[in-house]
Amino acid sequence: MNQYGMNSYQGVIDVPREETASLLSKVLAITAFGFLMTAAGVATAPPWGMFVGMIAVFGLVFAINFARKSSPGLALGLFIALSYFMGWEIAPIIHRYVATIGSQVVFQAAATTGFGMAAMGCFAYLFQINYRKVAGIGFAALLLLMLAGIASMFFHFLTPDAYSWMTLGVFTLLTVGDFARIRAGGDGRSAVSLALSIYLDAINIFLAVLQLMGGRRSRD
């Protein structure tokens, strides 16, 4: 038993909210700045930038996880670079929706994502959630989602909207788990590492919402 009377192995740690407020504020500040850098990346992405951005993001995720404990400052710099190159990766998607439907759908998807992330954060802070169990279920669901996506490329049994709804469900679960981890004190992870998880959750939710909104608009 820990000092708060809860078994930390179970993933439910009753840490007073005021003790995690500082960690949450750091995570949200880093994440918000990351989104600003992503917007800059979208605005400045070259026509050939999608593949470069994809490779850069993939490599930077591993670099951040390697540097997060040994050099927090370096990890923060790597996160900023990752968020910028994420803009390169998703720029063709954003520009396609702007060109075919209009910029309003992008702003609406971003606003919906923001409100949704805030609601999930509030839910995680209002209730004691076993973040380890939620993260385990979410990771298993993510693997199934990836396998379903690969299989659908060959057998075409999932529509884009169906896959987007599945993505939305999986990353909603992961987001609640990530906020619950922060509520429990971070589980030894740095603010940058926690911000990376929240940021990647939000990016995937945003793309799923954009697909759903864009698909509906194109059918109207």
C-alpha positions as CSV (number, residue, x, y, z in Angstrom):
1,M,0.0,0.0,0.0
2,N,1.3,3.5,-0.7
3,Q,0.9,6.6,1.4
4,Y,-2.4,7.4,-0.1
5,G,-3.9,4.1,0.8
6,M,-4.1,2.7,-2.7
7,N,-2.2,-0.2,-4.4
8,S,-0.1,1.5,-7.1
9,Y,0.3,-1.8,-9.0
10,Q,-3.4,-1.7,-9.7
11,G,-2.9,1.5,-11.6
12,V,-5.4,3.5,-9.5
13,I,-3.5,6.0,-7.3
14,D,-5.5,8.5,-5.3
15,V,-3.0,11.3,-5.6
16,P,-4.6,14.7,-4.5
17,R,-5.5,16.7,-7.6
18,E,-3.5,19.7,-6.5
19,E,-0.3,17.5,-6.6
20,T,-0.9,16.7,-10.2
21,A,-2.0,20.1,-11.3
22,S,1.5,21.2,-12.1
23,L,2.2,18.1,-14.1
24,L,-1.0,18.5,-16.0
25,S,-0.3,22.2,-16.8
26,K,3.1,21.3,-18.1
27,V,1.7,18.5,-20.3
28,L,-1.0,20.7,-21.7
29,A,1.4,23.6,-22.4
30,I,3.8,21.4,-24.2
31,T,0.9,19.8,-26.2
32,A,-0.6,23.1,-27.1
33,F,2.8,24.4,-28.4
34,G,3.1,21.2,-30.4
35,F,-0.2,21.9,-32.1
36,L,1.0,25.4,-33.0
37,M,4.2,23.8,-34.5
38,T,2.0,21.3,-36.4
39,A,0.0,24.1,-37.9
40,A,3.2,25.8,-39.0
41,G,4.4,22.5,-40.5
42,V,1.1,22.2,-42.5
43,A,1.5,25.8,-43.8
44,T,5.1,25.4,-44.9
45,A,5.1,21.7,-46.0
46,P,6.7,21.2,-49.5
47,P,4.8,19.1,-52.1
48,W,7.2,16.2,-51.4
49,G,7.1,16.5,-47.6
50,M,4.6,13.8,-46.7
51,F,7.0,10.9,-46.9
52,V,9.9,12.8,-45.3
53,G,7.5,13.9,-42.5
54,M,6.4,10.3,-41.9
55,I,10.0,9.0,-41.6
56,A,11.0,12.0,-39.4
57,V,8.0,11.5,-37.0
58,F,8.7,7.7,-36.7
59,G,12.3,8.3,-35.9
60,L,11.7,11.2,-33.5
61,V,9.2,9.1,-31.4
62,F,12.0,6.6,-30.6
63,A,14.5,9.5,-30.1
64,I,12.2,11.1,-27.5
65,N,11.7,7.9,-25.6
66,F,15.5,7.4,-25.5
67,A,16.2,11.0,-24.4
68,R,13.3,11.6,-22.0
69,K,15.1,10.6,-18.9
70,S,18.8,11.4,-19.7
71,S,18.1,14.9,-21.2
72,P,14.6,16.4,-20.7
73,G,15.7,19.6,-22.6
74,L,16.7,17.5,-25.6
75,A,13.5,15.5,-25.4
76,L,11.5,18.8,-25.5
77,G,13.4,19.9,-28.5
78,L,12.8,16.6,-30.3
79,F,9.1,16.9,-29.5
80,I,8.9,20.3,-31.1
81,A,10.7,18.9,-34.2
82,L,8.3,16.0,-34.2
83,S,5.2,18.2,-34.0
84,Y,6.5,20.3,-36.9
85,F,7.2,17.3,-39.2
86,M,3.8,15.9,-38.3
87,G,2.5,19.0,-40.1
88,W,4.4,17.8,-43.2
89,E,3.0,14.4,-42.9
90,I,-0.7,15.4,-42.6
91,A,-0.4,18.5,-44.9
92,P,-1.7,16.7,-48.1
93,I,-4.8,15.5,-46.2
94,I,-5.5,19.0,-44.8
95,H,-4.9,20.7,-48.2
96,R,-7.2,18.1,-49.9
97,Y,-10.1,18.9,-47.6
98,V,-9.5,22.7,-47.9
99,A,-9.5,22.4,-51.7
100,T,-12.5,20.2,-52.1
101,I,-14.8,21.2,-49.2
102,G,-13.3,24.3,-47.7
103,S,-11.3,25.4,-44.7
104,Q,-14.3,25.5,-42.4
105,V,-14.5,21.7,-42.1
106,V,-10.8,21.7,-40.9
107,F,-11.5,24.3,-38.2
108,Q,-14.7,22.5,-37.1
109,A,-12.8,19.2,-36.8
110,A,-10.1,20.9,-34.8
111,A,-12.6,22.5,-32.5
112,T,-14.5,19.2,-32.0
113,T,-11.2,17.5,-31.2
114,G,-10.3,20.2,-28.7
115,F,-13.7,20.0,-26.9
116,G,-13.5,16.2,-26.9
117,M,-10.0,16.1,-25.4
118,A,-11.1,18.6,-22.7
119,A,-14.2,16.4,-21.9
120,M,-12.0,13.2,-21.7
121,G,-9.5,15.0,-19.4
122,C,-12.3,16.1,-17.1
123,F,-13.7,12.6,-17.0
124,A,-10.3,11.1,-16.1
125,Y,-9.9,13.7,-13.3
126,L,-13.4,13.2,-11.9
127,F,-13.2,9.5,-11.6
128,Q,-10.6,7.0,-10.4
129,I,-9.6,5.0,-13.4
130,N,-7.2,2.1,-13.6
131,Y,-5.0,3.5,-16.3
132,R,-2.9,0.4,-16.7
133,K,-6.0,-1.7,-17.5
134,V,-7.3,1.0,-19.8
135,A,-3.9,1.3,-21.5
136,G,-3.7,-2.4,-22.0
137,I,-7.2,-2.7,-23.5
138,G,-6.4,0.4,-25.7
139,F,-3.2,-1.1,-26.9
140,A,-4.8,-4.4,-27.8
141,A,-7.6,-2.5,-29.6
142,L,-5.0,-0.4,-31.5
143,L,-3.3,-3.6,-32.7
144,L,-6.7,-5.0,-33.9
145,L,-7.4,-1.7,-35.6
146,M,-4.1,-1.8,-37.5
147,L,-4.7,-5.4,-38.5
148,A,-8.2,-4.6,-39.7
149,G,-6.9,-1.7,-41.7
150,I,-4.2,-3.8,-43.4
151,A,-6.7,-6.6,-44.1
152,S,-9.3,-4.1,-45.5
153,M,-6.7,-3.0,-48.0
154,F,-7.0,-6.4,-49.6
155,F,-10.6,-7.4,-48.9
156,H,-12.3,-4.0,-48.7
157,F,-14.6,-4.8,-45.9
158,L,-14.3,-1.5,-44.1
159,T,-15.5,1.8,-45.4
160,P,-13.5,5.0,-44.6
161,D,-16.2,6.1,-42.3
162,A,-16.3,2.8,-40.5
163,Y,-12.6,2.8,-40.0
164,S,-12.7,6.4,-38.8
165,W,-15.4,5.5,-36.2
166,M,-13.2,2.6,-35.0
167,T,-10.2,4.9,-34.8
168,L,-12.2,7.4,-32.8
169,G,-13.2,4.7,-30.3
170,V,-9.7,3.3,-29.9
171,F,-8.0,6.7,-29.4
172,T,-10.8,7.9,-27.1
173,L,-10.0,5.0,-24.9
174,L,-6.2,5.7,-25.1
175,T,-6.8,9.4,-24.3
176,V,-8.8,8.6,-21.2
177,G,-6.0,6.2,-20.1
178,D,-3.3,8.8,-20.7
179,F,-5.1,11.5,-18.7
180,A,-5.8,9.0,-15.9
181,R,-2.0,8.3,-15.9
182,I,-1.4,12.0,-15.3
183,R,-4.1,12.1,-12.7
184,A,-2.2,9.2,-10.9
185,G,1.1,11.2,-10.9
186,G,2.5,10.2,-14.3
187,D,3.8,6.7,-13.4
188,G,7.3,8.0,-13.4
189,R,7.1,9.5,-17.0
190,S,8.3,13.0,-17.8
191,A,6.0,15.8,-18.9
192,V,7.4,15.6,-22.5
193,S,6.7,11.8,-22.7
194,L,3.1,12.3,-21.4
195,A,2.6,15.2,-23.7
196,L,3.7,13.1,-26.7
197,S,1.1,10.5,-25.8
198,I,-1.7,13.1,-25.5
199,Y,-0.5,14.8,-28.7
200,L,-0.5,11.6,-30.8
201,D,-4.0,10.7,-29.4
202,A,-5.3,14.1,-30.4
203,I,-3.8,14.0,-33.9
204,N,-5.5,10.6,-34.6
205,I,-8.8,11.8,-33.2
206,F,-8.6,14.9,-35.3
207,L,-7.9,13.0,-38.5
208,A,-10.8,10.6,-37.7
209,V,-13.2,13.5,-37.0
210,L,-12.1,15.3,-40.2
211,Q,-12.8,12.2,-42.3
212,L,-16.2,11.8,-40.8
213,M,-17.1,15.5,-41.2
214,G,-15.6,15.7,-44.7
215,G,-17.3,12.5,-45.8
216,R,-20.7,13.8,-44.7
217,R,-20.1,17.2,-46.4
218,S,-19.1,15.6,-49.6
219,R,-22.3,13.5,-49.7
220,D,-24.5,16.5,-49.0
